[in-house]
Amino acid sequence: MLSDRARFGIVTAGVVVLIAYGSLFPFAFHACAPSPATLLATPAILDRGDLLSNILFYMPLGFFAQRAWFGSRKRGASKWSVAATAVAGTALSFAMELTQFCAAGRVPSLGDVWANGAGTLLGAMAAVVAGDRLNAGAMLAAFWVGSRTLPYFPSLHWSKYRDAIRPILHAPARPLEVFHYFGLWLAAAAVIDAVTGSRRARWILPALIGAVFAARVVIVDLSLTPGEVEGALAAVLAWNAIARAAWRDKAVAAIFAIFIVEQALEPFRFLAVPRSFDWIPFYSFMLGPREGASRVFLEKSFMYGSLTWLAARAGVPFSTAAIGATALVFAVRLAQVYLPGRSAEITDAIMVAMFAATLKLTRT
């Protein structure tokens, strides 16, 4: 039987592998002799997308490394332990950036090092705050709220607030968009129930929806859509109707599985000739804009973590739930070779397996 620190250590090692993969891809190296002084001379200024993606990239390292090295007890997690974790993350980032001098297509930056170090620090602090209260619901809730409120910077212009609510006043909601957000917010309701209990979830859910909607009005580049407003309202009504039903968890898991299929196969217009399937993990994330990729990664983290977690909560053995969720996502992503404009790739199935393994190892 592995100890808690050993299990968190395995997750930490997995995070380090992902960091190395994302930092050094496509692994086309050439001979060079990088110097730390050269890296220190690079620009330390990042745009908003790079800043956010670099912070978010290293937050899991700080979180899981803090738990692996210093445990979950706040009493033993002094400011020095958090600082040690942050220094370790910064050192790893420095090593990755230094190696990038020898990697084709990569641009080393001291700004990345500082942002990665800040992300490690925030992750370590979150681990201390969470303590023994860490559970799957809390992690999934963080993914969901994080995806809906990124980039987190508020606007001070009244015109922005007006523009953010204009779509819900003038644009009609598409039925598939309503179902999309109904499925997501219904899963969020189950997450809140797991974190706070059924009685509190009934009022915390609408309060959270209101807070997220208010944030989307205030935060730059975000707005409200009629589909999300109507889908969230439908989720509140549905949750209140089934909250005490014995079959509630099974119904939510089934609806969410249908949602996973629906969002993968939309717009349901199929090609006669299939496109190629991309077997390179996380390829689309590394090609796209950093801020947009971060938002999609957070949302998919919530989706694919919830897919396994909801099935297990409904009574399916965890291993069966993980294998079934991975197979389902792989199947619908494989079907995307017949859909125009969709990224048919292996990444999503890997994410399902990755989050299932994390939930299993951390016993959340």
C-alpha positions in Angstrom: 0.0 0.0 0.0 1.5 3.3 -1.1 1.6 6.2 1.4 -0.1 9.5 0.7 3.2 11.2 -0.1 4.2 8.4 -2.5 1.0 8.6 -4.4 1.3 12.4 -4.7 4.9 11.9 -5.7 3.8 9.7 -8.6 1.4 12.5 -9.7 4.1 15.1 -9.3 6.4 13.0 -11.5 3.7 12.8 -14.1 3.3 16.6 -14.0 7.0 17.0 -14.6 6.8 14.7 -17.6 4.0 16.9 -19.0 6.0 20.0 -18.4 9.0 18.6 -20.2 6.8 17.5 -23.1 5.2 20.9 -23.4 8.5 22.8 -23.0 10.6 20.8 -25.4 8.2 19.7 -28.1 8.8 18.9 -31.0 12.1 17.6 -29.6 14.3 18.8 -32.6 17.6 19.5 -30.9 20.8 20.9 -32.3 24.3 21.2 -30.8 24.7 24.3 -28.6 26.3 25.4 -25.3 23.6 27.5 -23.5 24.7 29.8 -20.8 22.6 30.9 -17.8 23.8 34.4 -18.4 22.3 34.3 -21.9 18.9 33.3 -20.4 19.2 36.0 -17.8 19.6 38.6 -20.6 16.4 37.6 -22.4 13.2 39.7 -22.0 11.3 39.3 -18.8 8.1 40.8 -20.2 5.2 38.6 -21.3 1.9 39.3 -22.9 -1.3 38.4 -21.1 -1.8 35.0 -22.8 1.8 33.9 -22.1 1.6 35.1 -18.5 -1.6 33.3 -17.7 -0.6 30.1 -19.5 2.8 29.9 -17.8 1.3 30.4 -14.4 -1.4 27.8 -15.0 1.1 25.4 -16.5 3.1 25.2 -13.2 0.3 25.4 -10.6 -0.3 21.6 -10.6 3.4 21.1 -10.0 3.3 23.4 -7.0 0.2 21.8 -5.6 1.1 18.1 -5.9 4.8 18.6 -5.1 3.8 20.4 -1.9 1.6 17.5 -0.9 4.3 14.9 -1.9 7.1 16.6 0.0 5.4 18.1 3.0 2.1 16.3 3.4 -1.3 17.8 4.0 -1.0 19.1 7.5 -1.0 22.9 7.7 1.0 22.8 10.9 3.9 21.2 9.0 3.5 23.4 6.0 5.5 26.4 7.0 6.3 29.3 4.8 9.7 27.7 4.2 8.1 24.6 2.8 6.1 26.6 0.4 9.1 28.6 -0.6 11.1 25.4 -1.1 8.5 24.1 -3.5 8.4 27.4 -5.4 12.2 27.4 -5.7 12.1 23.8 -7.0 9.5 24.8 -9.6 11.5 27.9 -10.6 14.7 25.8 -11.0 12.8 23.3 -13.2 11.5 26.1 -15.4 15.0 27.6 -15.6 16.4 24.2 -16.8 13.6 23.9 -19.4 14.2 27.4 -20.7 17.9 26.8 -20.9 17.4 23.6 -22.8 15.2 25.5 -25.3 18.3 27.3 -26.6 19.1 23.9 -28.2 15.6 23.1 -29.3 14.4 24.2 -32.8 11.3 26.4 -32.9 11.4 27.3 -29.2 12.1 30.8 -27.8 13.5 30.9 -24.3 12.5 33.8 -22.0 13.3 34.8 -18.5 9.7 36.0 -18.2 8.6 32.4 -18.6 10.8 31.4 -15.6 9.3 34.1 -13.4 5.7 33.2 -14.4 6.3 29.5 -13.9 7.8 30.2 -10.5 4.7 32.2 -9.6 2.5 29.4 -10.7 4.4 26.9 -8.6 4.1 29.2 -5.6 0.4 29.6 -6.1 -0.1 25.9 -6.4 1.9 25.2 -3.2 -0.2 27.8 -1.4 -3.4 26.2 -2.6 -2.2 22.8 -1.3 -1.6 24.3 2.1 -5.0 26.0 2.2 -6.8 22.8 1.0 -5.1 20.6 3.6 -7.0 17.4 4.2 -10.1 18.8 2.5 -8.8 18.0 -0.9 -11.4 16.1 -2.9 -12.4 15.5 -6.5 -15.3 18.0 -6.3 -13.0 20.8 -5.2 -10.6 20.2 -8.0 -13.3 19.9 -10.6 -15.0 23.1 -9.3 -11.7 25.0 -9.6 -11.3 23.8 -13.2 -14.9 24.9 -14.1 -14.8 28.3 -12.5 -11.3 28.9 -13.8 -12.4 28.1 -17.4 -15.4 30.4 -17.2 -13.6 33.4 -15.7 -10.2 33.3 -17.5 -8.4 35.8 -18.2 -9.4 37.0 -14.7 -8.6 40.7 -15.4 -11.5 43.1 -14.8 -12.4 46.0 -17.0 -13.2 49.4 -15.7 -15.2 50.6 -18.7 -19.0 50.8 -18.5 -19.3 50.2 -22.2 -17.7 46.8 -21.7 -20.4 45.8 -19.2 -23.2 46.9 -21.6 -21.6 44.9 -24.4 -21.3 41.8 -22.2 -25.0 41.6 -21.5 -26.2 42.7 -25.0 -26.2 39.2 -26.5 -28.7 37.8 -24.0 -31.1 40.7 -24.8 -31.0 40.5 -28.6 -29.7 37.1 -29.7 -31.8 33.9 -29.7 -30.4 30.8 -28.0 -29.6 27.8 -30.1 -31.0 24.5 -28.7 -27.7 22.7 -28.9 -26.0 25.6 -27.0 -28.6 25.4 -24.3 -28.1 21.7 -23.9 -24.3 22.2 -23.9 -24.4 24.5 -20.9 -27.2 22.5 -19.3 -24.9 19.5 -19.2 -22.0 21.4 -17.9 -23.9 23.2 -15.2 -25.7 20.1 -14.1 -22.3 18.4 -13.7 -21.2 21.4 -11.7 -24.3 21.0 -9.5 -23.2 17.4 -8.7 -19.7 18.7 -7.9 -21.1 21.4 -5.6 -23.3 18.7 -3.9 -20.2 16.6 -3.2 -18.3 19.5 -1.8 -21.0 21.2 0.3 -23.8 18.6 0.8 -27.2 18.4 -0.8 -28.9 21.0 1.4 -26.4 23.7 0.8 -26.0 22.9 -2.9 -29.5 24.0 -3.6 -28.6 27.7 -2.9 -24.9 27.6 -3.6 -25.5 26.5 -7.2 -27.6 29.6 -8.2 -25.2 31.8 -6.1 -22.2 30.4 -8.0 -23.9 30.8 -11.4 -24.7 34.4 -10.5 -21.1 35.0 -9.4 -19.7 33.5 -12.6 -22.1 35.5 -14.7 -21.3 38.7 -12.9 -17.6 38.0 -13.4 -18.1 37.4 -17.1 -19.8 40.8 -17.3 -16.8 42.5 -15.6 -13.8 40.6 -16.9 -12.2 41.7 -20.2 -13.1 39.8 -23.4 -15.9 37.8 -21.8 -19.7 38.1 -22.2 -22.9 36.3 -21.5 -24.7 34.2 -24.1 -28.4 33.3 -24.1 -27.5 29.6 -24.4 -25.5 29.6 -21.2 -28.0 31.7 -19.3 -30.9 29.4 -20.3 -28.8 26.2 -19.9 -27.7 27.2 -16.4 -31.3 28.1 -15.4 -32.5 24.7 -16.7 -29.7 23.0 -14.7 -30.8 24.7 -11.5 -34.5 23.7 -12.0 -33.5 20.1 -12.9 -31.2 19.7 -9.9 -33.8 21.0 -7.5 -36.3 18.5 -9.0 -34.0 15.5 -8.7 -31.8 16.4 -5.8 -33.4 13.9 -3.4 -34.1 11.1 -5.9 -32.3 7.8 -5.5 -31.6 7.7 -9.2 -30.2 11.3 -9.3 -26.5 10.4 -9.8 -27.3 7.8 -12.5 -29.4 10.4 -14.4 -26.7 13.1 -14.1 -24.0 10.7 -15.3 -26.1 9.6 -18.3 -27.0 13.1 -19.3 -23.3 14.2 -19.1 -22.2 11.2 -21.2 -24.8 12.3 -23.8 -23.4 15.8 -23.6 -19.9 14.5 -24.3 -21.1 12.8 -27.4 -23.2 15.8 -28.5 -20.4 18.4 -28.2 -17.9 16.1 -30.0 -20.1 15.5 -33.0 -21.7 18.9 -33.4 -22.6 20.3 -36.0 -23.6 16.8 -37.2 -22.6 17.5 -40.8 -20.4 14.6 -42.0 -17.8 14.4 -44.8 -17.9 11.8 -47.4 -14.1 11.4 -47.2 -12.5 11.2 -43.8 -9.6 13.5 -42.7 -6.5 12.2 -41.0 -6.5 11.5 -37.2 -3.7 13.2 -35.3 -1.8 10.9 -32.9 0.5 13.6 -31.5 -0.7 14.4 -27.9 -1.6 18.0 -27.1 -0.7 19.2 -30.6 -3.6 21.6 -31.1 -3.0 23.1 -27.6 0.6 23.9 -28.6 -0.4 25.4 -32.0 -3.2 27.7 -30.8 -3.1 31.0 -29.0 -1.9 30.6 -25.4 -4.9 32.2 -23.7 -7.5 30.3 -25.7 -5.6 27.1 -25.3 -5.6 27.6 -21.5 -9.3 28.2 -21.4 -10.0 25.1 -23.4 -7.7 23.0 -21.3 -9.4 24.0 -18.1 -12.8 23.3 -19.5 -11.8 19.9 -20.9 -10.1 19.1 -17.5 -13.5 19.7 -15.9 -15.4 17.7 -18.6 -13.1 14.7 -18.7 -12.5 14.6 -14.9 -16.2 14.8 -14.4 -17.0 12.1 -16.9 -15.2 9.4 -14.9 -16.1 10.9 -11.5 -19.8 11.1 -12.3 -19.9 7.5 -13.5 -18.1 6.3 -10.3 -20.5 8.4 -8.2 -23.4 6.6 -10.0 -22.1 3.3 -8.8 -19.8 2.1 -11.6 -16.5 0.6 -10.3 -13.8 3.2 -10.7 -11.6 1.2 -13.1 -14.6 0.4 -15.3 -15.7 4.0 -15.3 -12.2 5.2 -16.3 -11.9 2.6 -19.1 -15.4 3.3 -20.4 -14.9 7.1 -20.3 -11.6 6.8 -22.2 -13.1 4.5 -24.8 -16.2 6.8 -25.3 -14.0 9.9 -25.8 -11.6 8.1 -28.1 -14.6 6.8 -30.2 -16.2 10.2 -30.6 -12.8 11.9 -31.4 -12.1 9.2 -34.0 -15.5 9.9 -35.5 -14.4 13.6 -35.9 -12.3 12.6 -39.0 -15.7 12.9 -40.8 -16.5 16.3 -39.3 -15.3 19.5 -40.9 -13.4 21.9 -38.7 -13.0 19.6 -35.7 -9.6 18.5 -34.3 -9.7 14.7 -34.5 -6.8 13.8 -32.2 -5.7 11.5 -29.4 -5.3 14.3 -26.9 -8.8 14.1 -25.4 -8.7 10.4 -24.7 -5.3 10.9 -23.0 -6.7 13.6 -20.9 -9.5 11.3 -19.7 -7.0 8.6 -18.7 -4.7 11.2 -17.1 -7.4 12.7 -14.9 -8.8 9.3 -14.0 -5.3 8.2 -12.8 -4.9 11.5 -10.9 -8.2 11.0 -9.1 -7.3 7.4 -8.3 -3.8 8.1 -7.0 -4.9 11.1 -4.9 -8.0 9.1 -3.6 -10.3 12.0 -4.2 
